[in-house]
């Protein structure tokens, strides 16, 4: 699969994952570190958040963050789809117009960069909800808290794509 198409798919899946409600009191979660089932919770049900002992207020804030970012990402994803289709058209046009391809690829890259910035804000917004002790708990086994949240979002995206 062409790299830009794969990236488009990954970004689309990210937005779809962000759009999925993080709160699901009727579903059963699995703690990824132990593989054990975790009882349904009122808040984020993934092992990453379940182990932090989030307050009800934090759970509501994180849910709101995901919803806000989904809303902000939706038009960018639509724009990325349109720009990707235009790039495909330019690539398939004969004779090859290198300048047009580069210009269209630059437009696709700009939208991808905007989505990457949005994802970085999502991570920082979530970190802003956590207490210093919760952030320290995230980093207890090594790695950065931001990196762990980013991997959580990626896993959530892949999981939602399979379902």
C-alpha positions as CSV (number, residue, x, y, z in Angstrom):
1,X,0.0,0.0,0.0
2,X,1.4,3.4,-0.9
3,X,2.8,5.2,2.1
4,X,0.5,8.3,1.8
5,X,-2.6,6.0,1.6
6,X,-1.4,4.1,4.6
7,X,-0.9,7.4,6.5
8,X,-4.3,8.5,5.4
9,X,-5.8,5.4,6.8
10,X,-3.9,5.7,10.1
11,X,-5.0,9.3,10.5
12,X,-8.6,8.3,9.7
13,X,-8.5,5.5,12.2
14,X,-7.1,7.9,14.8
15,X,-10.0,10.3,14.3
16,X,-12.5,7.4,14.4
17,X,-10.9,6.2,17.7
18,X,-11.0,9.6,19.2
19,X,-14.7,9.8,18.2
20,X,-15.5,6.6,20.1
21,X,-16.7,7.4,23.6
22,X,-14.0,6.6,26.1
23,X,-16.6,5.9,28.7
24,X,-18.6,2.7,28.4
25,X,-20.0,1.4,31.6
26,X,-21.5,-1.7,30.0
27,X,-18.3,-3.0,28.4
28,X,-15.7,-5.1,30.0
29,X,-12.1,-3.9,29.7
30,X,-8.9,-5.8,29.8
31,X,-5.8,-4.7,31.6
32,X,-3.1,-4.9,28.9
33,X,-0.3,-5.3,31.4
34,X,-1.7,-8.5,33.0
35,X,-4.3,-9.7,30.4
36,X,-6.8,-9.9,33.2
37,X,-10.4,-8.7,32.8
38,X,-11.1,-5.4,34.6
39,X,-14.6,-4.7,35.9
40,X,-16.5,-2.1,33.9
41,X,-15.9,1.4,35.1
42,X,-17.7,4.7,34.9
43,X,-14.6,6.3,33.2
44,X,-11.9,5.4,30.8
45,X,-11.9,1.6,30.8
46,X,-8.5,0.9,29.4
47,X,-5.9,-0.5,31.7
48,X,-3.8,2.7,31.2
49,X,-6.5,4.8,32.8
50,X,-8.1,2.2,35.0
51,X,-5.0,1.8,37.0
52,X,-4.6,5.5,37.8
53,X,-7.7,5.8,40.1
54,X,-9.2,8.7,38.2
55,X,-11.8,10.7,39.9
56,X,-15.3,11.1,38.4
57,X,-14.4,14.7,37.5
58,X,-11.2,13.5,35.7
59,X,-13.1,10.8,33.8
60,X,-15.6,13.5,32.6
61,X,-12.8,15.8,31.6
62,X,-11.0,13.1,29.6
63,X,-14.2,12.2,27.9
64,X,-14.8,15.8,27.0
65,X,-11.2,16.1,25.7
66,X,-11.8,13.1,23.4
67,X,-15.1,14.6,22.1
68,X,-13.6,18.0,21.5
69,X,-10.6,16.6,19.6
70,X,-12.9,14.4,17.5
71,X,-14.9,17.5,16.5
72,X,-11.8,19.4,15.7
73,X,-10.2,16.5,13.7
74,X,-13.3,15.7,11.6
75,X,-12.9,18.5,9.0
76,X,-9.2,17.8,8.7
77,X,-9.8,14.2,8.0
78,X,-12.3,15.1,5.3
79,X,-9.8,17.6,3.9
80,X,-7.1,14.9,3.9
81,X,-9.3,12.5,2.0
82,X,-10.0,15.1,-0.6
83,X,-6.4,16.1,-0.9
84,X,-5.4,12.4,-1.1
85,X,-7.8,11.8,-3.9
86,X,-6.5,14.8,-5.8
87,X,-2.9,13.6,-5.3
88,X,-3.9,10.2,-6.7
89,X,-5.4,11.9,-9.7
90,X,-2.3,14.0,-10.3
91,X,-0.1,11.0,-10.0
92,X,-2.1,9.0,-12.5
93,X,-2.2,11.8,-15.1
94,X,0.0,11.5,-18.1
95,X,2.4,13.0,-18.8
96,X,3.9,13.2,-15.4
97,X,3.8,16.7,-14.0
98,X,6.4,16.7,-11.3
99,X,5.6,20.2,-10.1
100,X,1.9,19.4,-9.7
101,X,2.6,16.2,-7.9
102,X,5.0,18.0,-5.5
103,X,2.5,20.8,-4.9
104,X,-0.4,18.4,-4.2
105,X,1.8,16.2,-1.9
106,X,2.7,19.4,0.0
107,X,-1.0,20.1,0.6
108,X,-1.5,16.5,1.8
109,X,1.6,16.9,4.1
110,X,0.2,20.2,5.5
111,X,-3.1,18.5,6.5
112,X,-1.2,15.5,8.0
113,X,0.9,18.0,10.0
114,X,-2.3,19.7,11.3
115,X,-3.6,16.3,12.4
116,X,-0.3,15.5,14.1
117,X,-0.4,18.8,16.0
118,X,-4.0,18.1,17.0
119,X,-2.9,14.7,18.4
120,X,-0.1,16.3,20.4
121,X,-2.7,18.7,21.9
122,X,-4.9,15.7,22.7
123,X,-2.0,14.1,24.6
124,X,-1.1,17.3,26.5
125,X,-4.7,18.0,27.4
126,X,-5.1,14.6,28.9
127,X,-1.8,15.0,30.8
128,X,-3.2,18.3,32.1
129,X,-6.1,16.5,33.8
130,X,-3.8,14.1,35.6
131,X,-2.2,14.8,39.0
132,X,1.6,14.7,39.3
133,X,1.2,11.4,41.2
134,X,-0.8,9.9,38.3
135,X,1.7,11.1,35.7
136,X,4.5,9.6,37.9
137,X,2.5,6.3,38.0
138,X,2.4,6.3,34.2
139,X,6.2,6.7,34.0
140,X,6.9,4.2,36.8
141,X,8.0,1.4,34.4
142,X,10.0,3.7,32.1
143,X,9.0,5.8,29.1
144,X,7.3,9.1,29.0
145,X,3.7,9.7,30.1
146,X,3.0,11.4,26.7
147,X,4.4,8.4,24.9
148,X,2.2,6.0,26.8
149,X,-0.9,8.1,26.1
150,X,0.0,8.2,22.4
151,X,0.4,4.4,22.3
152,X,-2.9,4.1,24.1
153,X,-4.6,6.2,21.4
154,X,-2.9,4.1,18.7
155,X,-4.0,0.8,20.3
156,X,-7.5,2.2,20.7
157,X,-7.5,3.1,17.0
158,X,-6.3,-0.4,15.9
159,X,-8.9,-2.0,18.2
160,X,-11.7,0.1,16.9
161,X,-10.7,-0.6,13.3
162,X,-10.9,-4.4,13.9
163,X,-14.3,-4.2,15.6
